């Protein structure tokens, strides 16, 4: 990966802090981002290589019961020629395998302008979960029911309660 692109990715992702480099991919609980360098005229080759890598990463995550979004970042060494813009847009809107973005270093704005269009890099930082609610105030009967469920499970507690109710009704019938 080009050092200046790596620095640009670090600038874009560090405020959020949710993407972490893992081998040749950036990962997060919700996403995988593979960076693939593409030379002019070899966009299809870079696309194929990147999609193969993403497919392998998705299969590994699926085996662990995880289903993240996947992003392929195709990096051009410089701004594309006017004739390359239509093929680039076709690649970006292709729904197969993953979301795709083609980025390049703009002579005026650097990497930032391209990288800000990358969906998972533009997400806000994740918010921490809310603290758990305090337990409710329970009556003695409710606390006894929960203790019974803990000790005997829901079915066991229900059976014990039904037996106790039947015994109570039988004693009132006498």
C-alpha positions as CSV (number, residue, x, y, z in Angstrom):
1,X,0.0,0.0,0.0
2,X,1.3,3.5,-0.7
3,X,2.6,5.1,2.5
4,X,0.6,8.4,1.9
5,X,-2.6,6.4,1.4
6,X,-1.9,4.5,4.7
7,X,-1.5,7.8,6.4
8,X,-4.7,9.2,4.8
9,X,-6.6,6.1,6.0
10,X,-5.2,6.6,9.5
11,X,-6.4,10.2,9.5
12,X,-9.9,9.3,8.3
13,X,-10.4,6.3,10.6
14,X,-8.6,7.3,13.8
15,X,-11.2,9.8,15.1
16,X,-13.8,7.0,14.9
17,X,-11.3,4.4,16.1
18,X,-13.4,1.4,15.0
19,X,-11.3,0.1,12.0
20,X,-8.3,-2.0,12.9
21,X,-5.6,-3.2,10.5
22,X,-5.6,-7.1,10.4
23,X,-3.1,-8.4,7.8
24,X,-4.0,-6.9,4.4
25,X,-7.5,-5.8,5.5
26,X,-9.1,-3.3,7.8
27,X,-11.6,-4.9,10.1
28,X,-14.3,-3.9,12.5
29,X,-17.2,-5.8,14.1
30,X,-19.5,-4.5,11.4
31,X,-17.2,-4.3,8.4
32,X,-14.3,-5.6,6.4
33,X,-12.4,-3.2,4.1
34,X,-9.8,-4.6,1.7
35,X,-7.5,-2.2,0.0
36,X,-6.4,-3.2,-3.5
37,X,-4.0,-1.2,-5.7
38,X,-5.2,-0.9,-9.3
39,X,-3.1,0.3,-12.2
40,X,-4.6,2.2,-15.1
41,X,-6.1,-0.3,-17.5
42,X,-6.1,-3.1,-14.9
43,X,-9.2,-2.3,-13.0
44,X,-10.9,-5.6,-13.8
45,X,-7.8,-7.6,-12.5
46,X,-7.7,-5.6,-9.3
47,X,-11.4,-6.0,-8.9
48,X,-11.2,-9.8,-9.2
49,X,-8.2,-10.1,-6.8
50,X,-9.9,-7.9,-4.2
51,X,-13.3,-9.7,-4.5
52,X,-11.5,-13.1,-4.0
53,X,-9.8,-11.8,-0.9
54,X,-13.1,-10.4,0.5
55,X,-14.9,-13.7,-0.2
56,X,-12.2,-15.6,1.8
57,X,-12.6,-13.1,4.7
58,X,-16.4,-13.3,4.6
59,X,-16.3,-17.1,4.7
60,X,-14.0,-17.0,7.7
61,X,-16.2,-14.6,9.5
62,X,-19.4,-16.5,8.6
63,X,-17.8,-19.7,10.1
64,X,-17.7,-17.8,13.4
65,X,-21.4,-16.7,13.0
66,X,-20.5,-13.1,12.0
67,X,-22.0,-11.3,9.0
68,X,-20.1,-8.0,8.4
69,X,-20.5,-5.7,5.5
70,X,-17.6,-5.9,3.0
71,X,-16.0,-3.0,1.2
72,X,-13.4,-3.1,-1.6
73,X,-11.3,0.0,-1.9
74,X,-9.6,0.1,-5.3
75,X,-6.7,2.5,-5.3
76,X,-5.5,4.3,-8.4
77,X,-2.1,5.8,-8.4
78,X,-3.5,9.1,-9.7
79,X,-6.6,10.8,-11.1
80,X,-8.2,8.6,-13.8
81,X,-8.4,9.8,-17.4
82,X,-11.8,11.0,-18.5
83,X,-12.4,7.8,-20.5
84,X,-11.9,5.7,-17.3
85,X,-14.6,7.5,-15.3
86,X,-17.5,5.5,-16.8
87,X,-15.9,2.1,-16.1
88,X,-15.1,3.2,-12.6
89,X,-18.7,4.2,-11.9
90,X,-19.8,0.8,-13.3
91,X,-17.5,-1.0,-10.9
92,X,-18.8,1.1,-7.9
93,X,-22.5,0.4,-8.6
94,X,-22.0,-3.3,-9.2
95,X,-23.9,-5.0,-6.3
96,X,-21.9,-8.3,-6.5
97,X,-19.9,-9.5,-3.5
98,X,-19.4,-6.2,-1.7
99,X,-19.6,-2.4,-1.9
100,X,-16.8,-1.0,-4.0
101,X,-15.1,2.4,-4.1
102,X,-12.4,3.6,-6.5
103,X,-10.2,6.3,-5.0
104,X,-7.2,8.3,-6.1
105,X,-5.1,11.1,-4.8
106,X,-6.5,14.4,-6.1
107,X,-3.7,16.9,-6.9
108,X,-5.5,19.7,-5.0
109,X,-7.4,17.9,-2.2
110,X,-5.2,14.8,-1.6
111,X,-6.7,11.5,-0.6
112,X,-9.3,13.0,1.7
113,X,-11.9,13.8,-1.0
114,X,-11.9,10.3,-2.3
115,X,-11.8,8.6,1.0
116,X,-14.7,10.6,2.4
117,X,-17.0,8.9,-0.2
118,X,-16.1,5.4,1.2
119,X,-19.2,4.4,3.1
120,X,-17.7,2.7,6.1
121,X,-15.1,5.4,6.6
122,X,-17.7,8.1,6.8
123,X,-19.7,6.4,9.6
124,X,-19.6,8.2,12.9
125,X,-17.8,6.6,15.8
126,X,-19.8,4.0,17.5
127,X,-21.5,5.0,20.7
128,X,-21.0,3.1,23.9
129,X,-24.0,1.0,25.0
130,X,-26.3,2.5,27.6
131,X,-25.6,1.3,31.2
132,X,-27.9,-1.4,32.4
133,X,-31.1,-0.4,34.1
134,X,-31.3,-1.0,37.8
135,X,-33.4,-4.1,38.7
136,X,-37.0,-3.4,39.6
137,X,-38.3,-3.5,43.2
138,X,-39.8,-6.9,43.6
139,X,-42.5,-8.1,46.0
140,X,-41.7,-11.1,48.2
141,X,-43.9,-13.2,45.9
142,X,-42.2,-12.1,42.7
143,X,-38.8,-12.7,44.2
144,X,-39.9,-16.2,45.3
145,X,-41.1,-16.9,41.7
146,X,-37.8,-15.8,40.2
147,X,-35.9,-17.9,42.7
148,X,-38.1,-20.9,41.8
149,X,-37.5,-20.3,38.1
150,X,-33.7,-20.1,38.7
151,X,-33.8,-23.3,40.7
152,X,-36.2,-25.4,38.6
153,X,-36.5,-23.7,35.2
154,X,-39.7,-22.2,33.8
155,X,-41.5,-25.5,33.3
156,X,-40.5,-26.8,36.7
157,X,-41.6,-23.6,38.4
158,X,-44.9,-23.6,36.5
159,X,-45.5,-27.2,37.4
160,X,-44.6,-26.6,41.1
161,X,-47.0,-23.5,41.1
162,X,-49.8,-25.5,39.5
163,X,-49.3,-28.4,42.0
164,X,-49.4,-25.9,44.9
165,X,-52.5,-24.2,43.5
166,X,-54.2,-27.6,43.0
167,X,-53.3,-28.6,46.6
168,X,-54.6,-25.3,47.9
169,X,-57.9,-25.7,46.0
170,X,-58.3,-29.3,47.2
171,X,-57.8,-28.2,50.8
172,X,-60.5,-25.5,50.4
173,X,-62.9,-28.0,48.8
174,X,-62.7,-30.2,51.9
